Amino acid sequence: MPKRISLFSLLIVLGLWSVQEPVVAQALLPYTLRLDAKDIEQQGLSLTQDAVQLARFQQYELAMQRAQLATQLAPKSFQTWFLLGTLYVQTNQLDKGIEAMQKARTLEPKEAAILFSLGSARFQKGDYTAAIADLQTGLKIKPDVPEALFDLGNSYYKLSQFPNAIAQYQKAVAKDAKFWPAINNIGLVKYESGDVTGAIGEWRRAIAIDNKAAEPHLALAVALYTKGDREQGLALGEAAIKLDNRYADLKFLKENLWGDRLLGETKKFLEIPKIQDSIANSEQQPPQQQVVPQ
């Protein structure tokens, strides 16, 4: 599944505050304009709610406009800067996103959600050491967040610190037994480490939790086919592509942390005529289920 900040951060934003609309006067007072700092800040926070709703419907340009205005109206509110940073990252403006989130952190240094999102943004930028630092700091404040533990595991994995990566994935699963992406990635680590049998076991475990998850289906398909179980491997490969044909793209797989060993064997697998036919057929119709981003 795509290792992205979008869904996780927006869900965090949605739960960070509940802004009440300003009370409307029961009678109009002619020739009176009352606009103090508190009213202006309230308007800024209200704009963030509008921006969040627009973002939920992927109206990012309109959401960005409201979020930018919100930071001007409520510059001392960490929520406005956090939302703006999240929208920048969602639109791949990582440097601007990190800068806005750092402002949010200055305003509210003990908000774990900001640190988790900063870590995720730094991960996307490829600064894995900084990502680890932010995620670890956030986890000291709020230790029971599976998504943050998962991101931390991914950061260790990219630095080839495999034992640390597996430890964080296992912590994520301990917090949420149905969090199959962490189980899936334990399989990725084991496969790159040469533990093919262990990887196969993890991918079977992930599928048992969610039989609509395309990623462990394809990984298991490649592993079984390479081991010689070609019939089952092909069947699983066809099922994976039918579930989500994005996983037939090697670039997409690399973005999802597939290592060199698995990618090399997957390249050969995807060139099999029967799998090529499945890919061609899948391109004529949308996937049955899109995998949720993390």
C-alpha beads as a LAMMPS data file, in Angstrom:
LAMMPS data file: protein, C-alpha beads

294 atoms
293 bonds

1 atom types
1 bond types

-500.0 500.0 xlo xhi
-500.0 500.0 ylo yhi
-500.0 500.0 zlo zhi

Masses

1 110.0

Atoms # bond

1 1 1 0.000 0.000 0.000
2 1 1 1.244 3.470 -0.744
3 1 1 3.316 4.859 2.098
4 1 1 1.791 8.319 2.074
5 1 1 0.865 10.977 4.555
6 1 1 -2.537 11.937 3.144
7 1 1 -5.185 9.825 4.824
8 1 1 -3.476 9.510 8.191
9 1 1 -2.789 13.235 8.505
10 1 1 -6.209 14.339 7.348
11 1 1 -7.859 12.007 9.828
12 1 1 -5.681 13.486 12.545
13 1 1 -6.623 16.990 11.438
14 1 1 -10.303 16.085 11.542
15 1 1 -9.964 15.065 15.187
16 1 1 -7.745 17.885 16.410
17 1 1 -10.378 20.463 17.106
18 1 1 -14.059 21.207 17.155
19 1 1 -14.677 24.823 16.334
20 1 1 -18.038 26.285 17.157
21 1 1 -19.496 28.825 14.769
22 1 1 -19.623 32.395 16.147
23 1 1 -22.905 33.278 17.791
24 1 1 -25.055 35.410 15.473
25 1 1 -26.686 38.421 17.086
26 1 1 -30.465 38.325 17.359
27 1 1 -30.816 41.916 16.159
28 1 1 -28.782 44.056 13.793
29 1 1 -27.137 47.187 15.129
30 1 1 -26.878 49.728 12.306
31 1 1 -23.599 51.457 11.588
32 1 1 -21.750 49.164 14.008
33 1 1 -18.791 47.037 12.969
34 1 1 -17.250 44.956 15.721
35 1 1 -14.213 43.009 14.650
36 1 1 -11.693 42.156 17.346
37 1 1 -8.743 39.765 17.369
38 1 1 -10.811 36.938 18.833
39 1 1 -13.408 37.230 16.054
40 1 1 -10.689 37.184 13.400
41 1 1 -9.073 34.104 14.909
42 1 1 -12.439 32.376 15.064
43 1 1 -12.966 33.071 11.377
44 1 1 -9.561 31.559 10.634
45 1 1 -10.380 28.395 12.558
46 1 1 -13.726 28.167 10.797
47 1 1 -11.906 28.355 7.470
48 1 1 -9.816 25.342 8.472
49 1 1 -13.000 23.317 8.808
50 1 1 -14.009 24.329 5.296
51 1 1 -10.548 23.402 4.038
52 1 1 -10.692 19.971 5.673
53 1 1 -14.056 19.241 4.067
54 1 1 -12.732 20.285 0.651
55 1 1 -9.636 18.137 1.135
56 1 1 -11.784 15.119 1.930
57 1 1 -13.259 15.487 -1.554
58 1 1 -9.797 16.041 -3.055
59 1 1 -10.500 19.685 -3.834
60 1 1 -6.959 20.534 -2.833
61 1 1 -6.581 23.867 -4.639
62 1 1 -9.661 25.334 -2.968
63 1 1 -8.651 23.776 0.352
64 1 1 -5.186 25.328 0.048
65 1 1 -6.635 28.788 -0.537
66 1 1 -8.712 28.579 2.624
67 1 1 -5.864 27.117 4.651
68 1 1 -3.482 29.887 3.564
69 1 1 -6.030 32.526 4.544
70 1 1 -6.615 30.737 7.839
71 1 1 -2.926 31.069 8.765
72 1 1 -3.186 34.816 8.150
73 1 1 -6.308 35.196 10.261
74 1 1 -5.148 32.856 13.026
75 1 1 -1.336 32.848 12.847
76 1 1 -0.968 31.748 16.466
77 1 1 -3.133 28.667 16.025
78 1 1 -1.152 25.476 15.473
79 1 1 -4.150 23.883 13.738
80 1 1 -4.057 26.299 10.811
81 1 1 -0.351 25.740 10.163
82 1 1 -0.693 22.005 10.610
83 1 1 -3.517 21.809 8.100
84 1 1 -1.636 23.968 5.611
85 1 1 1.444 21.772 5.983
86 1 1 -0.619 18.650 5.450
87 1 1 -2.124 20.052 2.254
88 1 1 1.318 21.036 0.956
89 1 1 2.565 17.497 1.539
90 1 1 -0.559 16.035 -0.050
91 1 1 0.265 18.018 -3.203
92 1 1 3.945 16.975 -3.094
93 1 1 5.231 20.364 -1.950
94 1 1 7.305 18.735 0.732
95 1 1 9.601 21.604 1.697
96 1 1 6.671 23.981 2.162
97 1 1 4.799 21.301 4.052
98 1 1 7.656 20.668 6.462
99 1 1 8.133 24.406 7.013
100 1 1 4.440 24.896 7.865
101 1 1 4.432 21.894 10.184
102 1 1 7.512 23.182 11.969
103 1 1 5.621 26.413 12.661
104 1 1 2.776 24.335 14.043
105 1 1 5.229 22.455 16.246
106 1 1 6.682 25.714 17.572
107 1 1 3.180 26.755 18.600
108 1 1 2.287 23.367 20.116
109 1 1 5.447 21.312 20.792
110 1 1 3.596 18.578 22.698
111 1 1 1.131 17.685 19.927
112 1 1 2.180 14.212 18.801
113 1 1 0.169 14.414 15.583
114 1 1 2.418 17.183 14.271
115 1 1 5.526 15.103 14.951
116 1 1 4.019 12.032 13.294
117 1 1 3.126 14.033 10.203
118 1 1 6.544 15.692 10.129
119 1 1 8.148 12.271 10.277
120 1 1 5.960 11.002 7.464
121 1 1 6.772 14.062 5.332
122 1 1 10.514 13.676 5.928
123 1 1 10.185 10.008 4.985
124 1 1 8.655 10.987 1.654
125 1 1 11.521 13.412 1.106
126 1 1 14.008 10.606 1.767
127 1 1 15.406 12.049 5.008
128 1 1 14.968 8.833 6.985
129 1 1 17.188 9.750 9.921
130 1 1 15.206 12.937 10.556
131 1 1 11.967 10.990 10.104
132 1 1 13.042 8.557 12.819
133 1 1 13.846 11.414 15.198
134 1 1 10.445 13.070 14.733
135 1 1 8.510 9.814 14.983
136 1 1 10.360 8.716 18.109
137 1 1 9.686 12.075 19.765
138 1 1 6.008 11.825 18.893
139 1 1 5.801 8.280 20.207
140 1 1 7.213 9.409 23.545
141 1 1 4.176 11.674 23.828
142 1 1 1.645 9.225 22.393
143 1 1 3.037 5.680 22.215
144 1 1 -0.044 3.756 21.115
145 1 1 -0.385 4.850 17.470
146 1 1 0.070 1.901 15.051
147 1 1 0.440 4.152 11.992
148 1 1 3.327 6.045 13.586
149 1 1 5.040 2.803 14.600
150 1 1 4.551 1.588 11.037
151 1 1 6.158 4.750 9.624
152 1 1 9.037 4.324 12.065
153 1 1 9.495 0.749 10.900
154 1 1 9.523 1.902 7.286
155 1 1 12.200 4.483 8.068
156 1 1 14.429 1.866 9.691
157 1 1 13.793 -0.435 6.730
158 1 1 14.977 2.205 4.246
159 1 1 18.189 2.509 6.262
160 1 1 18.580 -1.302 6.109
161 1 1 18.223 -1.545 9.880
162 1 1 16.123 -4.673 9.515
163 1 1 15.888 -5.816 13.170
164 1 1 14.728 -2.340 14.229
165 1 1 12.215 -2.259 11.380
166 1 1 10.686 -5.605 12.358
167 1 1 10.540 -4.558 16.014
168 1 1 8.477 -1.470 15.153
169 1 1 6.174 -3.400 12.821
170 1 1 5.575 -5.924 15.574
171 1 1 4.722 -3.129 18.013
172 1 1 2.214 -1.780 15.494
173 1 1 0.562 -5.191 15.212
174 1 1 0.547 -5.527 19.008
175 1 1 -1.496 -2.316 19.145
176 1 1 -3.784 -3.386 16.283
177 1 1 -3.893 -7.093 15.467
178 1 1 -5.635 -6.403 12.144
179 1 1 -3.059 -3.920 10.914
180 1 1 -2.010 -6.075 7.978
181 1 1 0.319 -3.503 6.290
182 1 1 2.818 -3.957 9.141
183 1 1 2.606 -7.742 8.797
184 1 1 3.073 -7.401 5.052
185 1 1 6.203 -5.314 5.555
186 1 1 7.662 -7.825 7.984
187 1 1 7.406 -10.176 5.020
188 1 1 9.257 -7.680 2.817
189 1 1 12.075 -7.407 5.352
190 1 1 12.346 -11.164 5.774
191 1 1 12.422 -11.754 2.037
192 1 1 15.239 -9.269 1.505
193 1 1 17.086 -10.896 4.411
194 1 1 16.842 -14.304 2.717
195 1 1 14.136 -15.766 4.965
196 1 1 11.781 -16.778 2.155
197 1 1 9.800 -19.236 4.285
198 1 1 9.295 -16.618 6.979
199 1 1 8.195 -14.030 4.401
200 1 1 5.660 -16.431 2.906
201 1 1 4.219 -17.015 6.358
202 1 1 3.816 -13.278 6.974
203 1 1 2.096 -12.703 3.628
204 1 1 -0.321 -15.578 4.274
205 1 1 -1.043 -14.026 7.643
206 1 1 -1.749 -10.635 6.052
207 1 1 -4.113 -12.192 3.509
208 1 1 -5.957 -14.014 6.286
209 1 1 -6.706 -10.618 7.817
210 1 1 -7.741 -8.941 4.561
211 1 1 -8.273 -11.166 1.535
212 1 1 -8.816 -8.074 -0.636
213 1 1 -5.317 -6.721 -0.025
214 1 1 -3.499 -6.888 -3.359
215 1 1 0.056 -6.364 -2.086
216 1 1 0.510 -9.541 -0.006
217 1 1 -1.274 -11.527 -2.735
218 1 1 1.288 -10.471 -5.331
219 1 1 4.282 -10.839 -3.017
220 1 1 3.168 -14.338 -2.069
221 1 1 2.526 -15.158 -5.726
222 1 1 6.066 -14.205 -6.715
223 1 1 7.638 -16.067 -3.799
224 1 1 5.691 -19.278 -4.470
225 1 1 6.280 -19.170 -8.213
226 1 1 10.006 -18.628 -7.706
227 1 1 10.112 -21.581 -5.298
228 1 1 8.525 -23.810 -7.937
229 1 1 4.838 -23.720 -6.985
230 1 1 3.919 -22.213 -10.314
231 1 1 0.232 -23.064 -10.426
232 1 1 -0.588 -21.446 -7.096
233 1 1 1.764 -18.569 -7.815
234 1 1 0.033 -17.749 -11.089
235 1 1 -3.413 -17.989 -9.520
236 1 1 -2.450 -15.625 -6.723
237 1 1 -0.773 -13.258 -9.185
238 1 1 -3.894 -13.057 -11.325
239 1 1 -5.993 -12.421 -8.220
240 1 1 -3.666 -9.632 -7.073
241 1 1 -3.789 -7.830 -10.408
242 1 1 -7.560 -8.153 -10.522
243 1 1 -7.759 -6.592 -7.060
244 1 1 -5.521 -3.636 -7.949
245 1 1 -3.552 -3.421 -11.188
246 1 1 -1.258 -0.713 -9.814
247 1 1 0.782 -3.535 -8.333
248 1 1 1.774 -4.601 -11.853
249 1 1 3.957 -1.458 -11.993
250 1 1 7.504 -1.989 -10.727
251 1 1 7.906 1.705 -9.948
252 1 1 4.802 1.589 -7.772
253 1 1 6.151 -1.485 -5.990
254 1 1 9.467 0.232 -5.304
255 1 1 7.583 3.198 -3.829
256 1 1 5.894 0.657 -1.565
257 1 1 9.280 -0.484 -0.247
258 1 1 9.727 -3.670 -2.260
259 1 1 13.409 -4.506 -2.125
260 1 1 15.792 -5.314 -4.960
261 1 1 15.562 -9.076 -4.563
262 1 1 11.774 -9.186 -4.649
263 1 1 11.596 -6.589 -7.422
264 1 1 13.959 -8.600 -9.621
265 1 1 11.866 -11.724 -9.276
266 1 1 8.643 -9.779 -9.703
267 1 1 9.908 -8.314 -12.975
268 1 1 10.289 -11.842 -14.358
269 1 1 6.918 -12.866 -12.972
270 1 1 5.108 -9.946 -14.602
271 1 1 6.594 -10.910 -17.984
272 1 1 4.870 -14.321 -17.950
273 1 1 2.303 -14.382 -20.802
274 1 1 -0.558 -15.443 -18.535
275 1 1 0.188 -12.571 -16.160
276 1 1 0.532 -10.193 -19.103
277 1 1 -2.963 -11.210 -20.198
278 1 1 -4.285 -10.481 -16.709
279 1 1 -2.660 -7.052 -16.759
280 1 1 -4.184 -6.267 -20.165
281 1 1 -7.628 -7.349 -18.993
282 1 1 -7.370 -5.368 -15.762
283 1 1 -6.585 -2.171 -17.629
284 1 1 -10.006 -2.322 -19.230
285 1 1 -11.793 -2.048 -15.873
286 1 1 -11.165 -0.319 -12.521
287 1 1 -9.718 -2.340 -9.613
288 1 1 -12.208 -4.089 -7.374
289 1 1 -10.891 -2.272 -4.323
290 1 1 -8.337 0.458 -3.924
291 1 1 -5.879 -0.152 -1.131
292 1 1 -6.135 2.522 1.548
293 1 1 -2.920 4.837 1.735
294 1 1 -0.839 5.025 5.045

Bonds

1 1 1 2
2 1 2 3
3 1 3 4
4 1 4 5
5 1 5 6
6 1 6 7
7 1 7 8
8 1 8 9
9 1 9 10
10 1 10 11
11 1 11 12
12 1 12 13
13 1 13 14
14 1 14 15
15 1 15 16
16 1 16 17
17 1 17 18
18 1 18 19
19 1 19 20
20 1 20 21
21 1 21 22
22 1 22 23
23 1 23 24
24 1 24 25
25 1 25 26
26 1 26 27
27 1 27 28
28 1 28 29
29 1 29 30
30 1 30 31
31 1 31 32
32 1 32 33
33 1 33 34
34 1 34 35
35 1 35 36
36 1 36 37
37 1 37 38
38 1 38 39
39 1 39 40
40 1 40 41
41 1 41 42
42 1 42 43
43 1 43 44
44 1 44 45
45 1 45 46
46 1 46 47
47 1 47 48
48 1 48 49
49 1 49 50
50 1 50 51
51 1 51 52
52 1 52 53
53 1 53 54
54 1 54 55
55 1 55 56
56 1 56 57
57 1 57 58
58 1 58 59
59 1 59 60
60 1 60 61
61 1 61 62
62 1 62 63
63 1 63 64
64 1 64 65
65 1 65 66
66 1 66 67
67 1 67 68
68 1 68 69
69 1 69 70
70 1 70 71
71 1 71 72
72 1 72 73
73 1 73 74
74 1 74 75
75 1 75 76
76 1 76 77
77 1 77 78
78 1 78 79
79 1 79 80
80 1 80 81
81 1 81 82
82 1 82 83
83 1 83 84
84 1 84 85
85 1 85 86
86 1 86 87
87 1 87 88
88 1 88 89
89 1 89 90
90 1 90 91
91 1 91 92
92 1 92 93
93 1 93 94
94 1 94 95
95 1 95 96
96 1 96 97
97 1 97 98
98 1 98 99
99 1 99 100
100 1 100 101
101 1 101 102
102 1 102 103
103 1 103 104
104 1 104 105
105 1 105 106
106 1 106 107
107 1 107 108
108 1 108 109
109 1 109 110
110 1 110 111
111 1 111 112
112 1 112 113
113 1 113 114
114 1 114 115
115 1 115 116
116 1 116 117
117 1 117 118
118 1 118 119
119 1 119 120
120 1 120 121
121 1 121 122
122 1 122 123
123 1 123 124
124 1 124 125
125 1 125 126
126 1 126 127
127 1 127 128
128 1 128 129
129 1 129 130
130 1 130 131
131 1 131 132
132 1 132 133
133 1 133 134
134 1 134 135
135 1 135 136
136 1 136 137
137 1 137 138
138 1 138 139
139 1 139 140
140 1 140 141
141 1 141 142
142 1 142 143
143 1 143 144
144 1 144 145
145 1 145 146
146 1 146 147
147 1 147 148
148 1 148 149
149 1 149 150
150 1 150 151
151 1 151 152
152 1 152 153
153 1 153 154
154 1 154 155
155 1 155 156
156 1 156 157
157 1 157 158
158 1 158 159
159 1 159 160
160 1 160 161
161 1 161 162
162 1 162 163
163 1 163 164
164 1 164 165
165 1 165 166
166 1 166 167
167 1 167 168
168 1 168 169
169 1 169 170
170 1 170 171
171 1 171 172
172 1 172 173
173 1 173 174
174 1 174 175
175 1 175 176
176 1 176 177
177 1 177 178
178 1 178 179
179 1 179 180
180 1 180 181
181 1 181 182
182 1 182 183
183 1 183 184
184 1 184 185
185 1 185 186
186 1 186 187
187 1 187 188
188 1 188 189
189 1 189 190
190 1 190 191
191 1 191 192
192 1 192 193
193 1 193 194
194 1 194 195
195 1 195 196
196 1 196 197
197 1 197 198
198 1 198 199
199 1 199 200
200 1 200 201
201 1 201 202
202 1 202 203
203 1 203 204
204 1 204 205
205 1 205 206
206 1 206 207
207 1 207 208
208 1 208 209
209 1 209 210
210 1 210 211
211 1 211 212
212 1 212 213
213 1 213 214
214 1 214 215
215 1 215 216
216 1 216 217
217 1 217 218
218 1 218 219
219 1 219 220
220 1 220 221
221 1 221 222
222 1 222 223
223 1 223 224
224 1 224 225
225 1 225 226
226 1 226 227
227 1 227 228
228 1 228 229
229 1 229 230
230 1 230 231
231 1 231 232
232 1 232 233
233 1 233 234
234 1 234 235
235 1 235 236
236 1 236 237
237 1 237 238
238 1 238 239
239 1 239 240
240 1 240 241
241 1 241 242
242 1 242 243
243 1 243 244
244 1 244 245
245 1 245 246
246 1 246 247
247 1 247 248
248 1 248 249
249 1 249 250
250 1 250 251
251 1 251 252
252 1 252 253
253 1 253 254
254 1 254 255
255 1 255 256
256 1 256 257
257 1 257 258
258 1 258 259
259 1 259 260
260 1 260 261
261 1 261 262
262 1 262 263
263 1 263 264
264 1 264 265
265 1 265 266
266 1 266 267
267 1 267 268
268 1 268 269
269 1 269 270
270 1 270 271
271 1 271 272
272 1 272 273
273 1 273 274
274 1 274 275
275 1 275 276
276 1 276 277
277 1 277 278
278 1 278 279
279 1 279 280
280 1 280 281
281 1 281 282
282 1 282 283
283 1 283 284
284 1 284 285
285 1 285 286
286 1 286 287
287 1 287 288
288 1 288 289
289 1 289 290
290 1 290 291
291 1 291 292
292 1 292 293
293 1 293 294
